[in-house]
Amino acid sequence: MSETDQLISRILEKLEKVEDKELVLLVKKLIDERNYLSEIANIDTLTGLNNRRILERIRECSGVVMCDIDDFKKVNDTYGHDIGDTVIKRVTEIIKENTRSKDYVCRFGGDEFFIGFVECPENIIDERIEKIRREVSNDRLLTKLKDKVTISFGFVINYNLEDLDSLIKKADKALYESKKNGRNKITKYEQIKIKKKKFD
């Protein structure tokens, strides 16, 4: 519970002892308004996902995934921003269908997404990411476009209880490898480390 939430909880406790009903209603209305504004400040309007401000509230993930739509600029340039928005919304739906309510999913920016898997074994994370990748590249709505829509992934398993910033940087490096190696791919951070050792 954040400091603000604790403060609101204390205010609500004290309100129970206040005799002035009008004052109680006004304070409760202000708290509701604050909660509503806080909620919409954290939601991305296009996708309905959390925006990256949710990252401030994440304490621990079993695995962190960064993914983005391949050649998305080309989609916007060829078909226009309305179709681009439709593509982002459809990819969002596919990601949401393949993650659980306790996982964190956010639109990281533009066509990039963050997924934080909570209490999830590595093999399940592998399966879910592969399913998202496959479904995006075979989706009926997306395959109507002349250019095939695909998505690339980078992910890292949180073996050492690292902080989120460090995990995001590693997942981002892995995503860069997927892009570099032809897109529509999944790269695990640990694979990059193994490859580097071979060449050192």
ROLORO-500286 format. One record per residue: residue number from 1; residue in one letter; y, x, z of N, C-alpha, C, O, CB in turn. Coordinates in steps of 0.2 Angstrom, whole numbers. Last residue first. Glycine has a CB too. Layout:
 gudren voba nnorth neast   nup canorth caeast  caup cnorth ceast   cup onorth oeast   oup cbnorth cbeast  cbup
    NUM    A      Y     X     Z       Y      X     Z      Y     X     Z      Y     X     Z       Y      X     Z
...
This chain:
 gudren voba nnorth neast   nup canorth caeast  caup cnorth ceast   cup onorth oeast   oup cbnorth cbeast  cbup
    200    D    -73   171  -137     -70    177  -133    -74   183  -132    -72   188  -129     -68    174  -125
    199    F    -81   162  -143     -76    166  -147    -73   172  -143    -70   176  -146     -71    162  -151
    198    K    -87   155  -133     -91    158  -138    -87   163  -142    -90   168  -144     -94    153  -143
    197    K    -77   150  -125     -81    156  -122    -85   159  -128    -86   165  -128     -86    153  -117
    196    K    -72   140  -134     -68    146  -132    -72   152  -130    -71   157  -132     -62    144  -127
    195    K    -83   131  -133     -82    134  -139    -77   140  -138    -78   145  -142     -78    129  -143
    194    I    -82   127  -119     -88    131  -121    -87   134  -128    -89   140  -129     -94    125  -122
    193    K    -69   121  -119     -70    127  -115    -77   131  -117    -76   137  -118     -71    125  -108
    192    I    -72   110  -128     -67    115  -130    -68   122  -126    -68   127  -129     -60    113  -129
    191    Q    -81   103  -120     -84    106  -126    -79   111  -129    -81   116  -132     -84    100  -131
    190    E    -73    98  -109     -78    104  -108    -81   107  -114    -83   113  -114     -84    101  -104
    189    Y    -66    88  -116     -63     94  -114    -68   100  -113    -66   106  -115     -58     93  -108
    188    K    -74    80  -130     -74     81  -122    -71    88  -121    -72    93  -124     -81     80  -119
    187    T    -69    70  -143     -70     77  -140    -69    77  -133    -64    74  -130     -65     82  -143
    186    I    -73    60  -156     -72     60  -149    -73    68  -147    -78    71  -149     -77     55  -145
    185    K    -64    55  -171     -69     59  -167    -68    58  -160    -62    56  -158     -69     66  -170
    184    N    -55    52  -181     -61     47  -180    -66    50  -176    -72    49  -177     -63     44  -187
    183    R    -51    69  -187     -50     62  -185    -56    58  -184    -61    59  -186     -45     59  -189
    182    G    -53    82  -190     -55     77  -195    -53    70  -193    -54    65  -197     -62     78  -198
    181    N    -50    92  -181     -57     92  -184    -59    86  -188    -64    84  -189     -62     93  -178
    180    K    -38    88  -175     -38     94  -179    -45    95  -183    -45    97  -189     -38    100  -175
    179    K    -41    77  -168     -37     76  -174    -38    82  -178    -38    81  -184     -29     76  -171
    178    S    -49    83  -158     -52     78  -162    -48    77  -169    -50    76  -174     -52     71  -158
    177    E    -40    92  -152     -46     95  -156    -49    89  -161    -51    91  -166     -51     97  -151
    176    Y    -31    83  -146     -29     87  -152    -34    90  -156    -34    90  -162     -24     92  -149
    175    L    -40    78  -136     -38     73  -142    -35    77  -148    -37    76  -154     -32     68  -139
    174    A    -40    89  -128     -47     87  -132    -45    82  -137    -48    82  -143     -51     84  -127
    173    K    -27    89  -124     -30     95  -128    -36    93  -132    -37    95  -137     -31    101  -123
    172    D    -28    77  -117     -23     78  -122    -25    84  -127    -25    83  -133     -16     79  -120
    171    A    -36    80  -106     -38     75  -111    -34    75  -117    -37    74  -123     -38     68  -108
    170    K    -28    90  -100     -34     92  -103    -37    87  -108    -39    89  -113     -40     93   -97
    169    K    -17    82   -96     -16     87  -101    -22    90  -104    -23    91  -110     -13     93   -96
    168    I    -24    73   -88     -21     70   -94    -19    76   -99    -21    75  -105     -14     66   -92
    167    L    -27    81   -77     -33     78   -81    -30    75   -88    -33    76   -93     -36     72   -77
    166    S    -15    85   -72     -19     90   -75    -25    87   -79    -26    90   -85     -22     94   -69
    165    D    -10    72   -68      -7     76   -73    -11    81   -76    -11    82   -82      -1     79   -70
    164    L    -20    69   -57     -20     65   -64    -16    69   -69    -18    69   -75     -16     58   -63
    163    D    -29    83   -50     -23     78   -50    -23    75   -57    -25    78   -62     -17     81   -48
    162    E    -47    83   -48     -40     86   -50    -35    80   -50    -37    74   -49     -41     89   -57
    161    L    -61    83   -43     -55     79   -40    -48    82   -41    -44    83   -37     -57     79   -32
    160    N    -69    90   -52     -66     94   -46    -61    90   -42    -57    93   -39     -64    100   -48
    159    Y    -73    82   -62     -78     85   -58    -75    87   -52    -78    87   -46     -82     91   -62
    158    N    -69    71   -71     -65     73   -66    -70    76   -61    -72    73   -55     -61     68   -62
    157    I    -70    74   -89     -73     71   -83    -70    74   -77    -69    80   -76     -81     72   -83
    156    V    -59    69  -102     -61     74   -97    -65    71   -91    -62    65   -89     -55     79   -95
    155    F    -57    67  -120     -58     65  -113    -60    70  -108    -63    75  -111     -63     59  -113
    154    G    -49    60  -134     -50     66  -130    -52    64  -123    -48    60  -120     -44     71  -130
    153    F    -51    52  -150     -52     52  -142    -52    59  -140    -55    64  -143     -58     48  -140
    152    S    -45    42  -163     -47     48  -160    -47    48  -153    -42    45  -150     -44     54  -164
    151    I    -48    28  -174     -45     31  -168    -49    37  -166    -55    38  -166     -45     25  -163
    150    T    -44    21  -190     -48     24  -186    -44    26  -179    -38    26  -179     -52     30  -189
    149    V    -43    10  -204     -40     12  -197    -45    15  -193    -50    12  -192     -37      5  -194
    148    K    -42    13  -221     -46     12  -215    -42    14  -209    -40    20  -208     -53     16  -216
    147    D    -31     6  -232     -32     12  -228    -36    10  -222    -34     6  -218     -26     16  -227
    146    K    -30    -8  -235     -33     -4  -240    -35     3  -237    -40     6  -238     -28     -2  -245
    145    L    -36   -19  -222     -31    -15  -225    -34   -10  -230    -40    -8  -229     -27    -11  -219
    144    K    -47   -25  -217     -44    -29  -223    -38   -24  -226    -36   -25  -232     -41    -35  -221
    143    T    -51   -19  -206     -54    -16  -213    -51   -20  -219    -52   -18  -224     -62    -17  -213
    142    L    -45   -26  -196     -42    -19  -198    -45   -17  -205    -42   -13  -208     -44    -14  -192
    141    L    -53   -37  -196     -46    -38  -197    -43   -31  -199    -39   -31  -204     -42    -40  -190
    140    R    -66   -32  -193     -65    -35  -199    -57   -36  -201    -55   -35  -206     -68    -42  -198
    139    D    -69   -15  -188     -66    -21  -186    -64   -25  -193    -61   -22  -197     -60    -20  -182
    138    N    -74    -2  -189     -78     -7  -192    -75   -14  -191    -78   -19  -194     -85     -7  -190
    137    S    -66     6  -181     -67      8  -188    -71     3  -192    -71     3  -198     -71     15  -189
    136    V    -67    -1  -169     -61      0  -172    -62     1  -180    -59    -2  -184     -56      6  -169
    135    E    -81     1  -166     -78     -6  -167    -71    -5  -170    -70   -10  -175     -77     -9  -160
    134    R    -82    15  -164     -85     12  -169    -82     5  -171    -82     3  -177     -93     11  -167
    133    R    -73    17  -153     -72     21  -159    -75    17  -165    -72    16  -170     -75     28  -159
    132    I    -79     9  -143     -72      8  -145    -71    11  -152    -68     8  -157     -67     10  -140
    131    K    -92    16  -142     -91      9  -144    -84     7  -147    -84     3  -152     -94      4  -138
    130    E    -87    28  -137     -91     28  -144    -91    21  -147    -90    20  -153     -98     30  -144
    129    I    -83    24  -125     -78     27  -129    -81    27  -137    -78    25  -141     -77     34  -128
    128    R    -95    19  -119     -89     15  -120    -84    17  -125    -82    14  -129     -86     14  -113
    127    E   -103    31  -119    -105     25  -122    -99    20  -124    -99    18  -130    -110     21  -118
    126    D    -96    39  -110     -97     41  -117    -99    35  -121    -96    35  -127    -104     46  -117
    125    I    -96    32   -98     -89     33  -102    -91    35  -109    -87    33  -113     -86     39   -98
    124    I   -110    32   -96    -107     26   -97   -100    27  -101    -98    23  -105    -106     22   -91
    123    N   -111    46   -93    -115     43   -99   -112    36  -101   -112    35  -107    -122     43   -97
    122    E   -103    48   -81    -101     51   -87   -105    48   -94   -101    47   -99    -103     58   -87
    121    P   -101    33   -71    -105     39   -73   -103    41   -80   -100    37   -84    -112     37   -73
    120    C    -86    28   -63     -90     27   -69    -94    33   -71    -91    38   -71     -86     24   -74
    119    E    -75    26   -54     -82     25   -52    -87    24   -57    -90    19   -57     -82     20   -46
    118    V    -64    21   -67     -65     22   -60    -72    21   -58    -76    16   -60     -61     16   -56
    117    F    -56    29   -81     -62     25   -79    -63    27   -71    -63    32   -69     -68     28   -83
    116    G    -41    26   -89     -44     30   -83    -50    26   -80    -49    20   -78     -39     30   -77
    115    I    -34    28  -104     -39     25  -100    -42    29   -94    -44    35   -95     -46     23  -105
    114    F    -20    27  -114     -23     30  -108    -28    26  -105    -27    20  -104     -18     33  -103
    113    F    -15    28  -131     -17     24  -125    -20    29  -120    -23    34  -122     -22     19  -127
    112    E     -2    28  -144      -7     32  -139     -8    27  -133     -4    24  -130      -3     38  -137
    111    D      7    23  -152       0     21  -154     -5    25  -150    -11    26  -151      -1     23  -161
    110    G     20    23  -141      18     22  -148     11    19  -149     10    14  -147      19     28  -152
    109    G     12    26  -125      18     27  -130     16    26  -137     11    29  -139      21     34  -128
    108    F      2    22  -118       5     28  -116     11    29  -119     16    32  -117       0     34  -117
    107    R     -4     8  -112      -1     10  -118      4    16  -116      9    15  -112       3      5  -122
    106    C    -18     9  -101     -11      8  -102     -9    11  -109    -12    15  -112      -7     12   -97
    105    V    -30     4   -90     -29      5   -97    -21     4   -98    -18    -1   -95     -33      0  -101
    104    Y    -41     8   -77     -34      8   -79    -34     9   -86    -36    14   -89     -30     13   -75
    103    D    -55    -3   -71     -52      3   -75    -45     2   -76    -42    -3   -76     -56      4   -81
    102    K    -58   -15   -66     -56    -10   -61    -53    -3   -64    -51     1   -61     -61     -8   -56
    101    S    -62   -22   -77     -56    -24   -74    -53   -19   -69    -47   -18   -67     -56    -31   -70
    100    R    -68   -11   -90     -69    -16   -84    -62   -17   -81    -57   -13   -81     -74    -13   -79
     99    T    -68   -10  -108     -67     -7  -101    -67   -13   -96    -67   -19   -97     -59     -4  -101
     98    N    -69   -17  -120     -74    -12  -118    -73    -8  -112    -75    -2  -110     -75     -7  -124
     97    E    -59   -25  -121     -66    -28  -121    -71   -23  -119    -76   -25  -117     -67    -31  -128
     96    K    -48   -16  -122     -49    -20  -116    -56   -23  -116    -59   -24  -110     -44    -26  -116
     95    I    -50   -11  -135     -51     -6  -129    -52   -11  -123    -56    -9  -118     -44     -2  -128
     94    I    -48   -22  -142     -55    -19  -143    -56   -14  -137    -61   -14  -133     -56    -15  -149
     93    E    -35   -25  -140     -40    -30  -138    -47   -27  -138    -51   -28  -133     -40    -36  -143
     92    T    -29   -13  -145     -28    -15  -138    -34   -20  -136    -37   -19  -131     -21    -18  -136
     91    V    -31   -16  -159     -34    -10  -155    -34   -11  -148    -39    -9  -144     -31     -3  -157
     90    R    -23   -27  -160     -30    -27  -161    -34   -22  -158    -39   -23  -155     -32    -28  -169
     89    K    -10   -21  -158     -13    -27  -153    -20   -27  -154    -24   -29  -149      -9    -33  -155
     88    I     -9   -12  -168      -9    -10  -161    -12   -15  -156    -16   -13  -152      -2     -8  -159
     87    V    -10   -20  -179     -15    -15  -178    -15   -13  -171    -21   -13  -168     -14     -9  -183
     86    T      2   -28  -177      -4    -31  -177    -10   -26  -176    -15   -28  -172      -5    -35  -184
     85    D     11   -17  -179      11    -21  -172      4   -24  -171      1   -24  -166      17    -26  -171
     84    G      9   -15  -192       8     -9  -187      7   -12  -180      3   -10  -177      14     -5  -187
     83    I     14   -27  -197       7    -25  -198      5   -20  -193      0   -20  -190       5    -23  -205
     82    D     27   -25  -194      24    -31  -192     16   -30  -192     13   -31  -187      26    -37  -196
     81    H     31   -13  -201      30    -13  -194     27   -19  -191     24   -19  -186      37    -12  -190
     80    G     22    -9  -216      28    -12  -212     26   -12  -205     20   -12  -203      30    -19  -215
     79    Y     13    -3  -224      12    -10  -223     18   -13  -219     19   -19  -219       6    -12  -220
     78    T     16    11  -225      13      7  -231     14     0  -230     15    -4  -235       6      9  -231
     77    D     22    15  -213      26     16  -219     23    12  -225     27    10  -229      25     24  -221
     76    N     12    11  -204      19      8  -203     22     9  -210     26     4  -212      23     11  -198
     75    V      1    19  -208       1     12  -208      7     8  -208      9     4  -212      -3     10  -201
     74    K      7    32  -206       6     30  -213      5    22  -213      7    19  -218      -1     33  -216
     73    K      8    32  -193      14     32  -196     13    30  -204     17    26  -206      17     39  -197
     72    F     -6    34  -189      -2     27  -188      4    27  -192      6    21  -194      -1     26  -181
     71    D    -16    43  -191     -12     42  -196     -8    35  -195     -7    32  -200     -15     42  -203
     70    D    -27    35  -178     -26     40  -183    -21    38  -189    -21    33  -191     -33     42  -186
     69    I    -21    30  -162     -23     28  -169    -22    33  -174    -16    36  -174     -20     21  -171
     68    D    -28    40  -148     -23     36  -152    -25    35  -159    -30    38  -162     -17     41  -153
     67    C    -32    42  -131     -34     41  -138    -28    38  -142    -23    35  -139     -39     35  -138
     66    M    -38    50  -117     -32     49  -121    -34    48  -128    -39    51  -131     -27     55  -121
     65    V    -46    47  -102     -47     47  -109    -40    46  -112    -36    42  -110     -52     41  -111
     64    V    -54    53   -88     -48     51   -91    -49    52   -98    -51    57  -101     -42     56   -88
     63    G    -66    48   -75     -64     51   -81    -58    49   -84    -56    43   -83     -70     50   -86
     62    S    -64    44   -62     -70     48   -63    -69    51   -70    -72    57   -71     -77     43   -64
     61    C    -49    45   -53     -53     42   -59    -59    47   -60    -58    53   -58     -48     42   -65
     60    E    -37    40   -41     -43     44   -43    -46    40   -48    -47    34   -49     -47     45   -37
     59    R    -24    34   -40     -26     39   -35    -32    43   -38    -32    49   -37     -28     35   -29
     58    I    -10    27   -48     -17     29   -49    -19    35   -44    -16    40   -44     -19     31   -56
     57    R      3    25   -49      -1     21   -43     -8    23   -43    -12    21   -39       0     14   -44
     56    E      9    31   -59      11     33   -52      7    30   -47      6    33   -41      18     31   -52
     55    L      3    25   -70       0     31   -68      3    33   -61     -1    37   -58       2     36   -73
     54    I     11    14   -73       5     13   -69      2    19   -66     -1    19   -61       0      9   -73
     53    R     20    18   -82      22     18   -75     17    17   -70     17    19   -64      28     13   -74
     52    R     16    16   -95      14     23   -91     16    23   -84     14    28   -81      16     29   -95
     51    N     12    -1   -94      15      5   -97     13    11   -93     10    10   -88      22      4   -98
     50    N     -2   -12   -95       2     -8   -91      5    -3   -96      2    -1  -100      -1     -5   -85
     49    L     -2   -23  -110      -5    -18  -105      0   -16  -100      6   -17  -101      -8    -12  -110
     48    G      4   -31  -118       2    -35  -112     -2   -30  -107     -3   -32  -102      -2    -41  -113
     47    T      8   -26  -130       1    -27  -129     -1   -31  -123     -7   -33  -122      -2    -20  -129
     46    L     23   -28  -130      19    -29  -137     11   -30  -135      8   -35  -138      19    -23  -141
     45    T     27   -25  -117      28    -32  -120     24   -33  -126     22   -39  -127      35    -33  -122
     44    D     19   -17  -104      21    -16  -111     22   -23  -115     17   -27  -115      17    -11  -115
     43    I     24   -19   -87      20    -21   -93     23   -20  -100     29   -21  -101      19    -29   -92
     42    N     33   -15   -77      27    -11   -78     22   -13   -84     17   -10   -85      22    -11   -72
     41    A     42   -24   -76      44    -17   -78     38   -13   -79     39    -8   -83      48    -15   -72
     40    I     36   -36   -72      37    -35   -80     40   -28   -81     39   -26   -87      43    -40   -81
     39    E     34   -32   -59      28    -33   -63     30   -32   -70     27   -29   -74      25    -40   -62
     38    S     47   -32   -54      43    -26   -53     37   -26   -58     35   -21   -61      40    -25   -46
     37    L     51   -45   -56      54    -39   -60     50   -33   -60     50   -29   -65      61    -38   -57
     36    Y     42   -51   -47      42    -53   -54     45   -47   -58     42   -45   -63      45    -59   -55
     35    N     46   -46   -35      39    -44   -37     38   -46   -44     35   -42   -48      34    -49   -33
     34    R     59   -51   -34      58    -43   -34     51   -42   -37     50   -37   -41      59    -40   -27
     33    E     56   -64   -33      60    -62   -39     59   -54   -40     58   -52   -45      68    -63   -38
     32    D     50   -64   -21      46    -67   -27     50   -64   -33     46   -62   -38      46    -74   -27
     31    I     61   -60   -13      55    -56   -13     51   -58   -19     48   -54   -23      50    -57    -7
     30    L     70   -71   -15      72    -64   -17     65   -60   -17     65   -56   -22      76    -61   -11
     29    K     62   -81    -9      64    -82   -16     66   -75   -19     64   -73   -24      70    -87   -17
     28    K     62   -77     4      56    -77     1     57   -78    -7     53   -75   -11      52    -84     3
     27    V     76   -78     7      72    -72     8     66   -72     4     64   -67     0      71    -70    15
     26    L     77   -92     6      81    -88     2     78   -81     1     77   -78    -4      88    -87     4
     25    L     68   -97    16      67    -99     9     71   -94     4     68   -92    -1      70   -106     7
     24    V     75   -92    27      68    -90    26     66   -91    18     63   -87    15      63    -94    30
     23    L     87   -99    27      87    -92    26     80   -89    24     79   -85    20      89    -88    33
     22    E     82  -112    29      86   -110    23     86  -103    21     85  -101    16      93   -113    23
     21    K     77  -112    42      73   -113    36     76  -111    29     72  -108    25      71   -120    36
     20    D     79  -102    55      83   -105    50     79  -105    43     78  -100    40      89   -100    49
     19    E     70   -96    64      71   -104    65     75  -107    58     73  -112    56      75   -106    71
     18    V     58   -84    62      65    -86    61     65   -94    61     61   -97    58      68    -83    55
     17    K     45   -80    63      48    -81    69     56   -84    69     59   -86    73      48    -75    74
     16    E     42   -77    50      38    -82    53     41   -84    60     40   -90    62      31    -80    55
     15    L     49   -66    47      52    -72    45     48   -78    48     51   -83    49      51    -73    37
     14    K     41   -55    51      47    -57    55     50   -64    54     53   -67    58      53    -52    55
     13    E     32   -55    41      30    -56    47     35   -59    52     35   -63    56      27    -50    50
     12    L     41   -52    30      37    -58    30     34   -60    37     35   -66    39      31    -58    25
     11    I     44   -39    34      49    -44    33     46   -51    34     49   -55    37      53    -43    26
     10    R     32   -32    33      35    -33    39     40   -38    39     41   -42    44      38    -26    41
      9    S     30   -34    19      25    -36    23     28   -37    30     27   -42    34      19    -32    24
      8    I     40   -26    14      40    -33    13     35   -37    17     37   -42    20      38    -34     5
      7    L     36   -13    19      42    -16    21     42   -24    20     44   -27    24      48    -13    17
      6    Q     24   -12    11      24    -12    19     30   -15    22     30   -19    26      23     -5    21
      5    D     30   -11    -2      25    -17     0     24   -17     8     24   -23    10      18    -15    -3
      4    T     37     1     0      40     -5    -2     36   -11     0     38   -16     3      42     -6    -9
      3    E     27    10     2      32      9     7     35     2     6     36    -1    11      37     15     7
      2    S     11     3    -5      17      7    -5     22     6     1     21     1     4      21      6   -12
      1    M     -6     4     0       0      0     0      6     4     0      7     9     4       0     -5     6
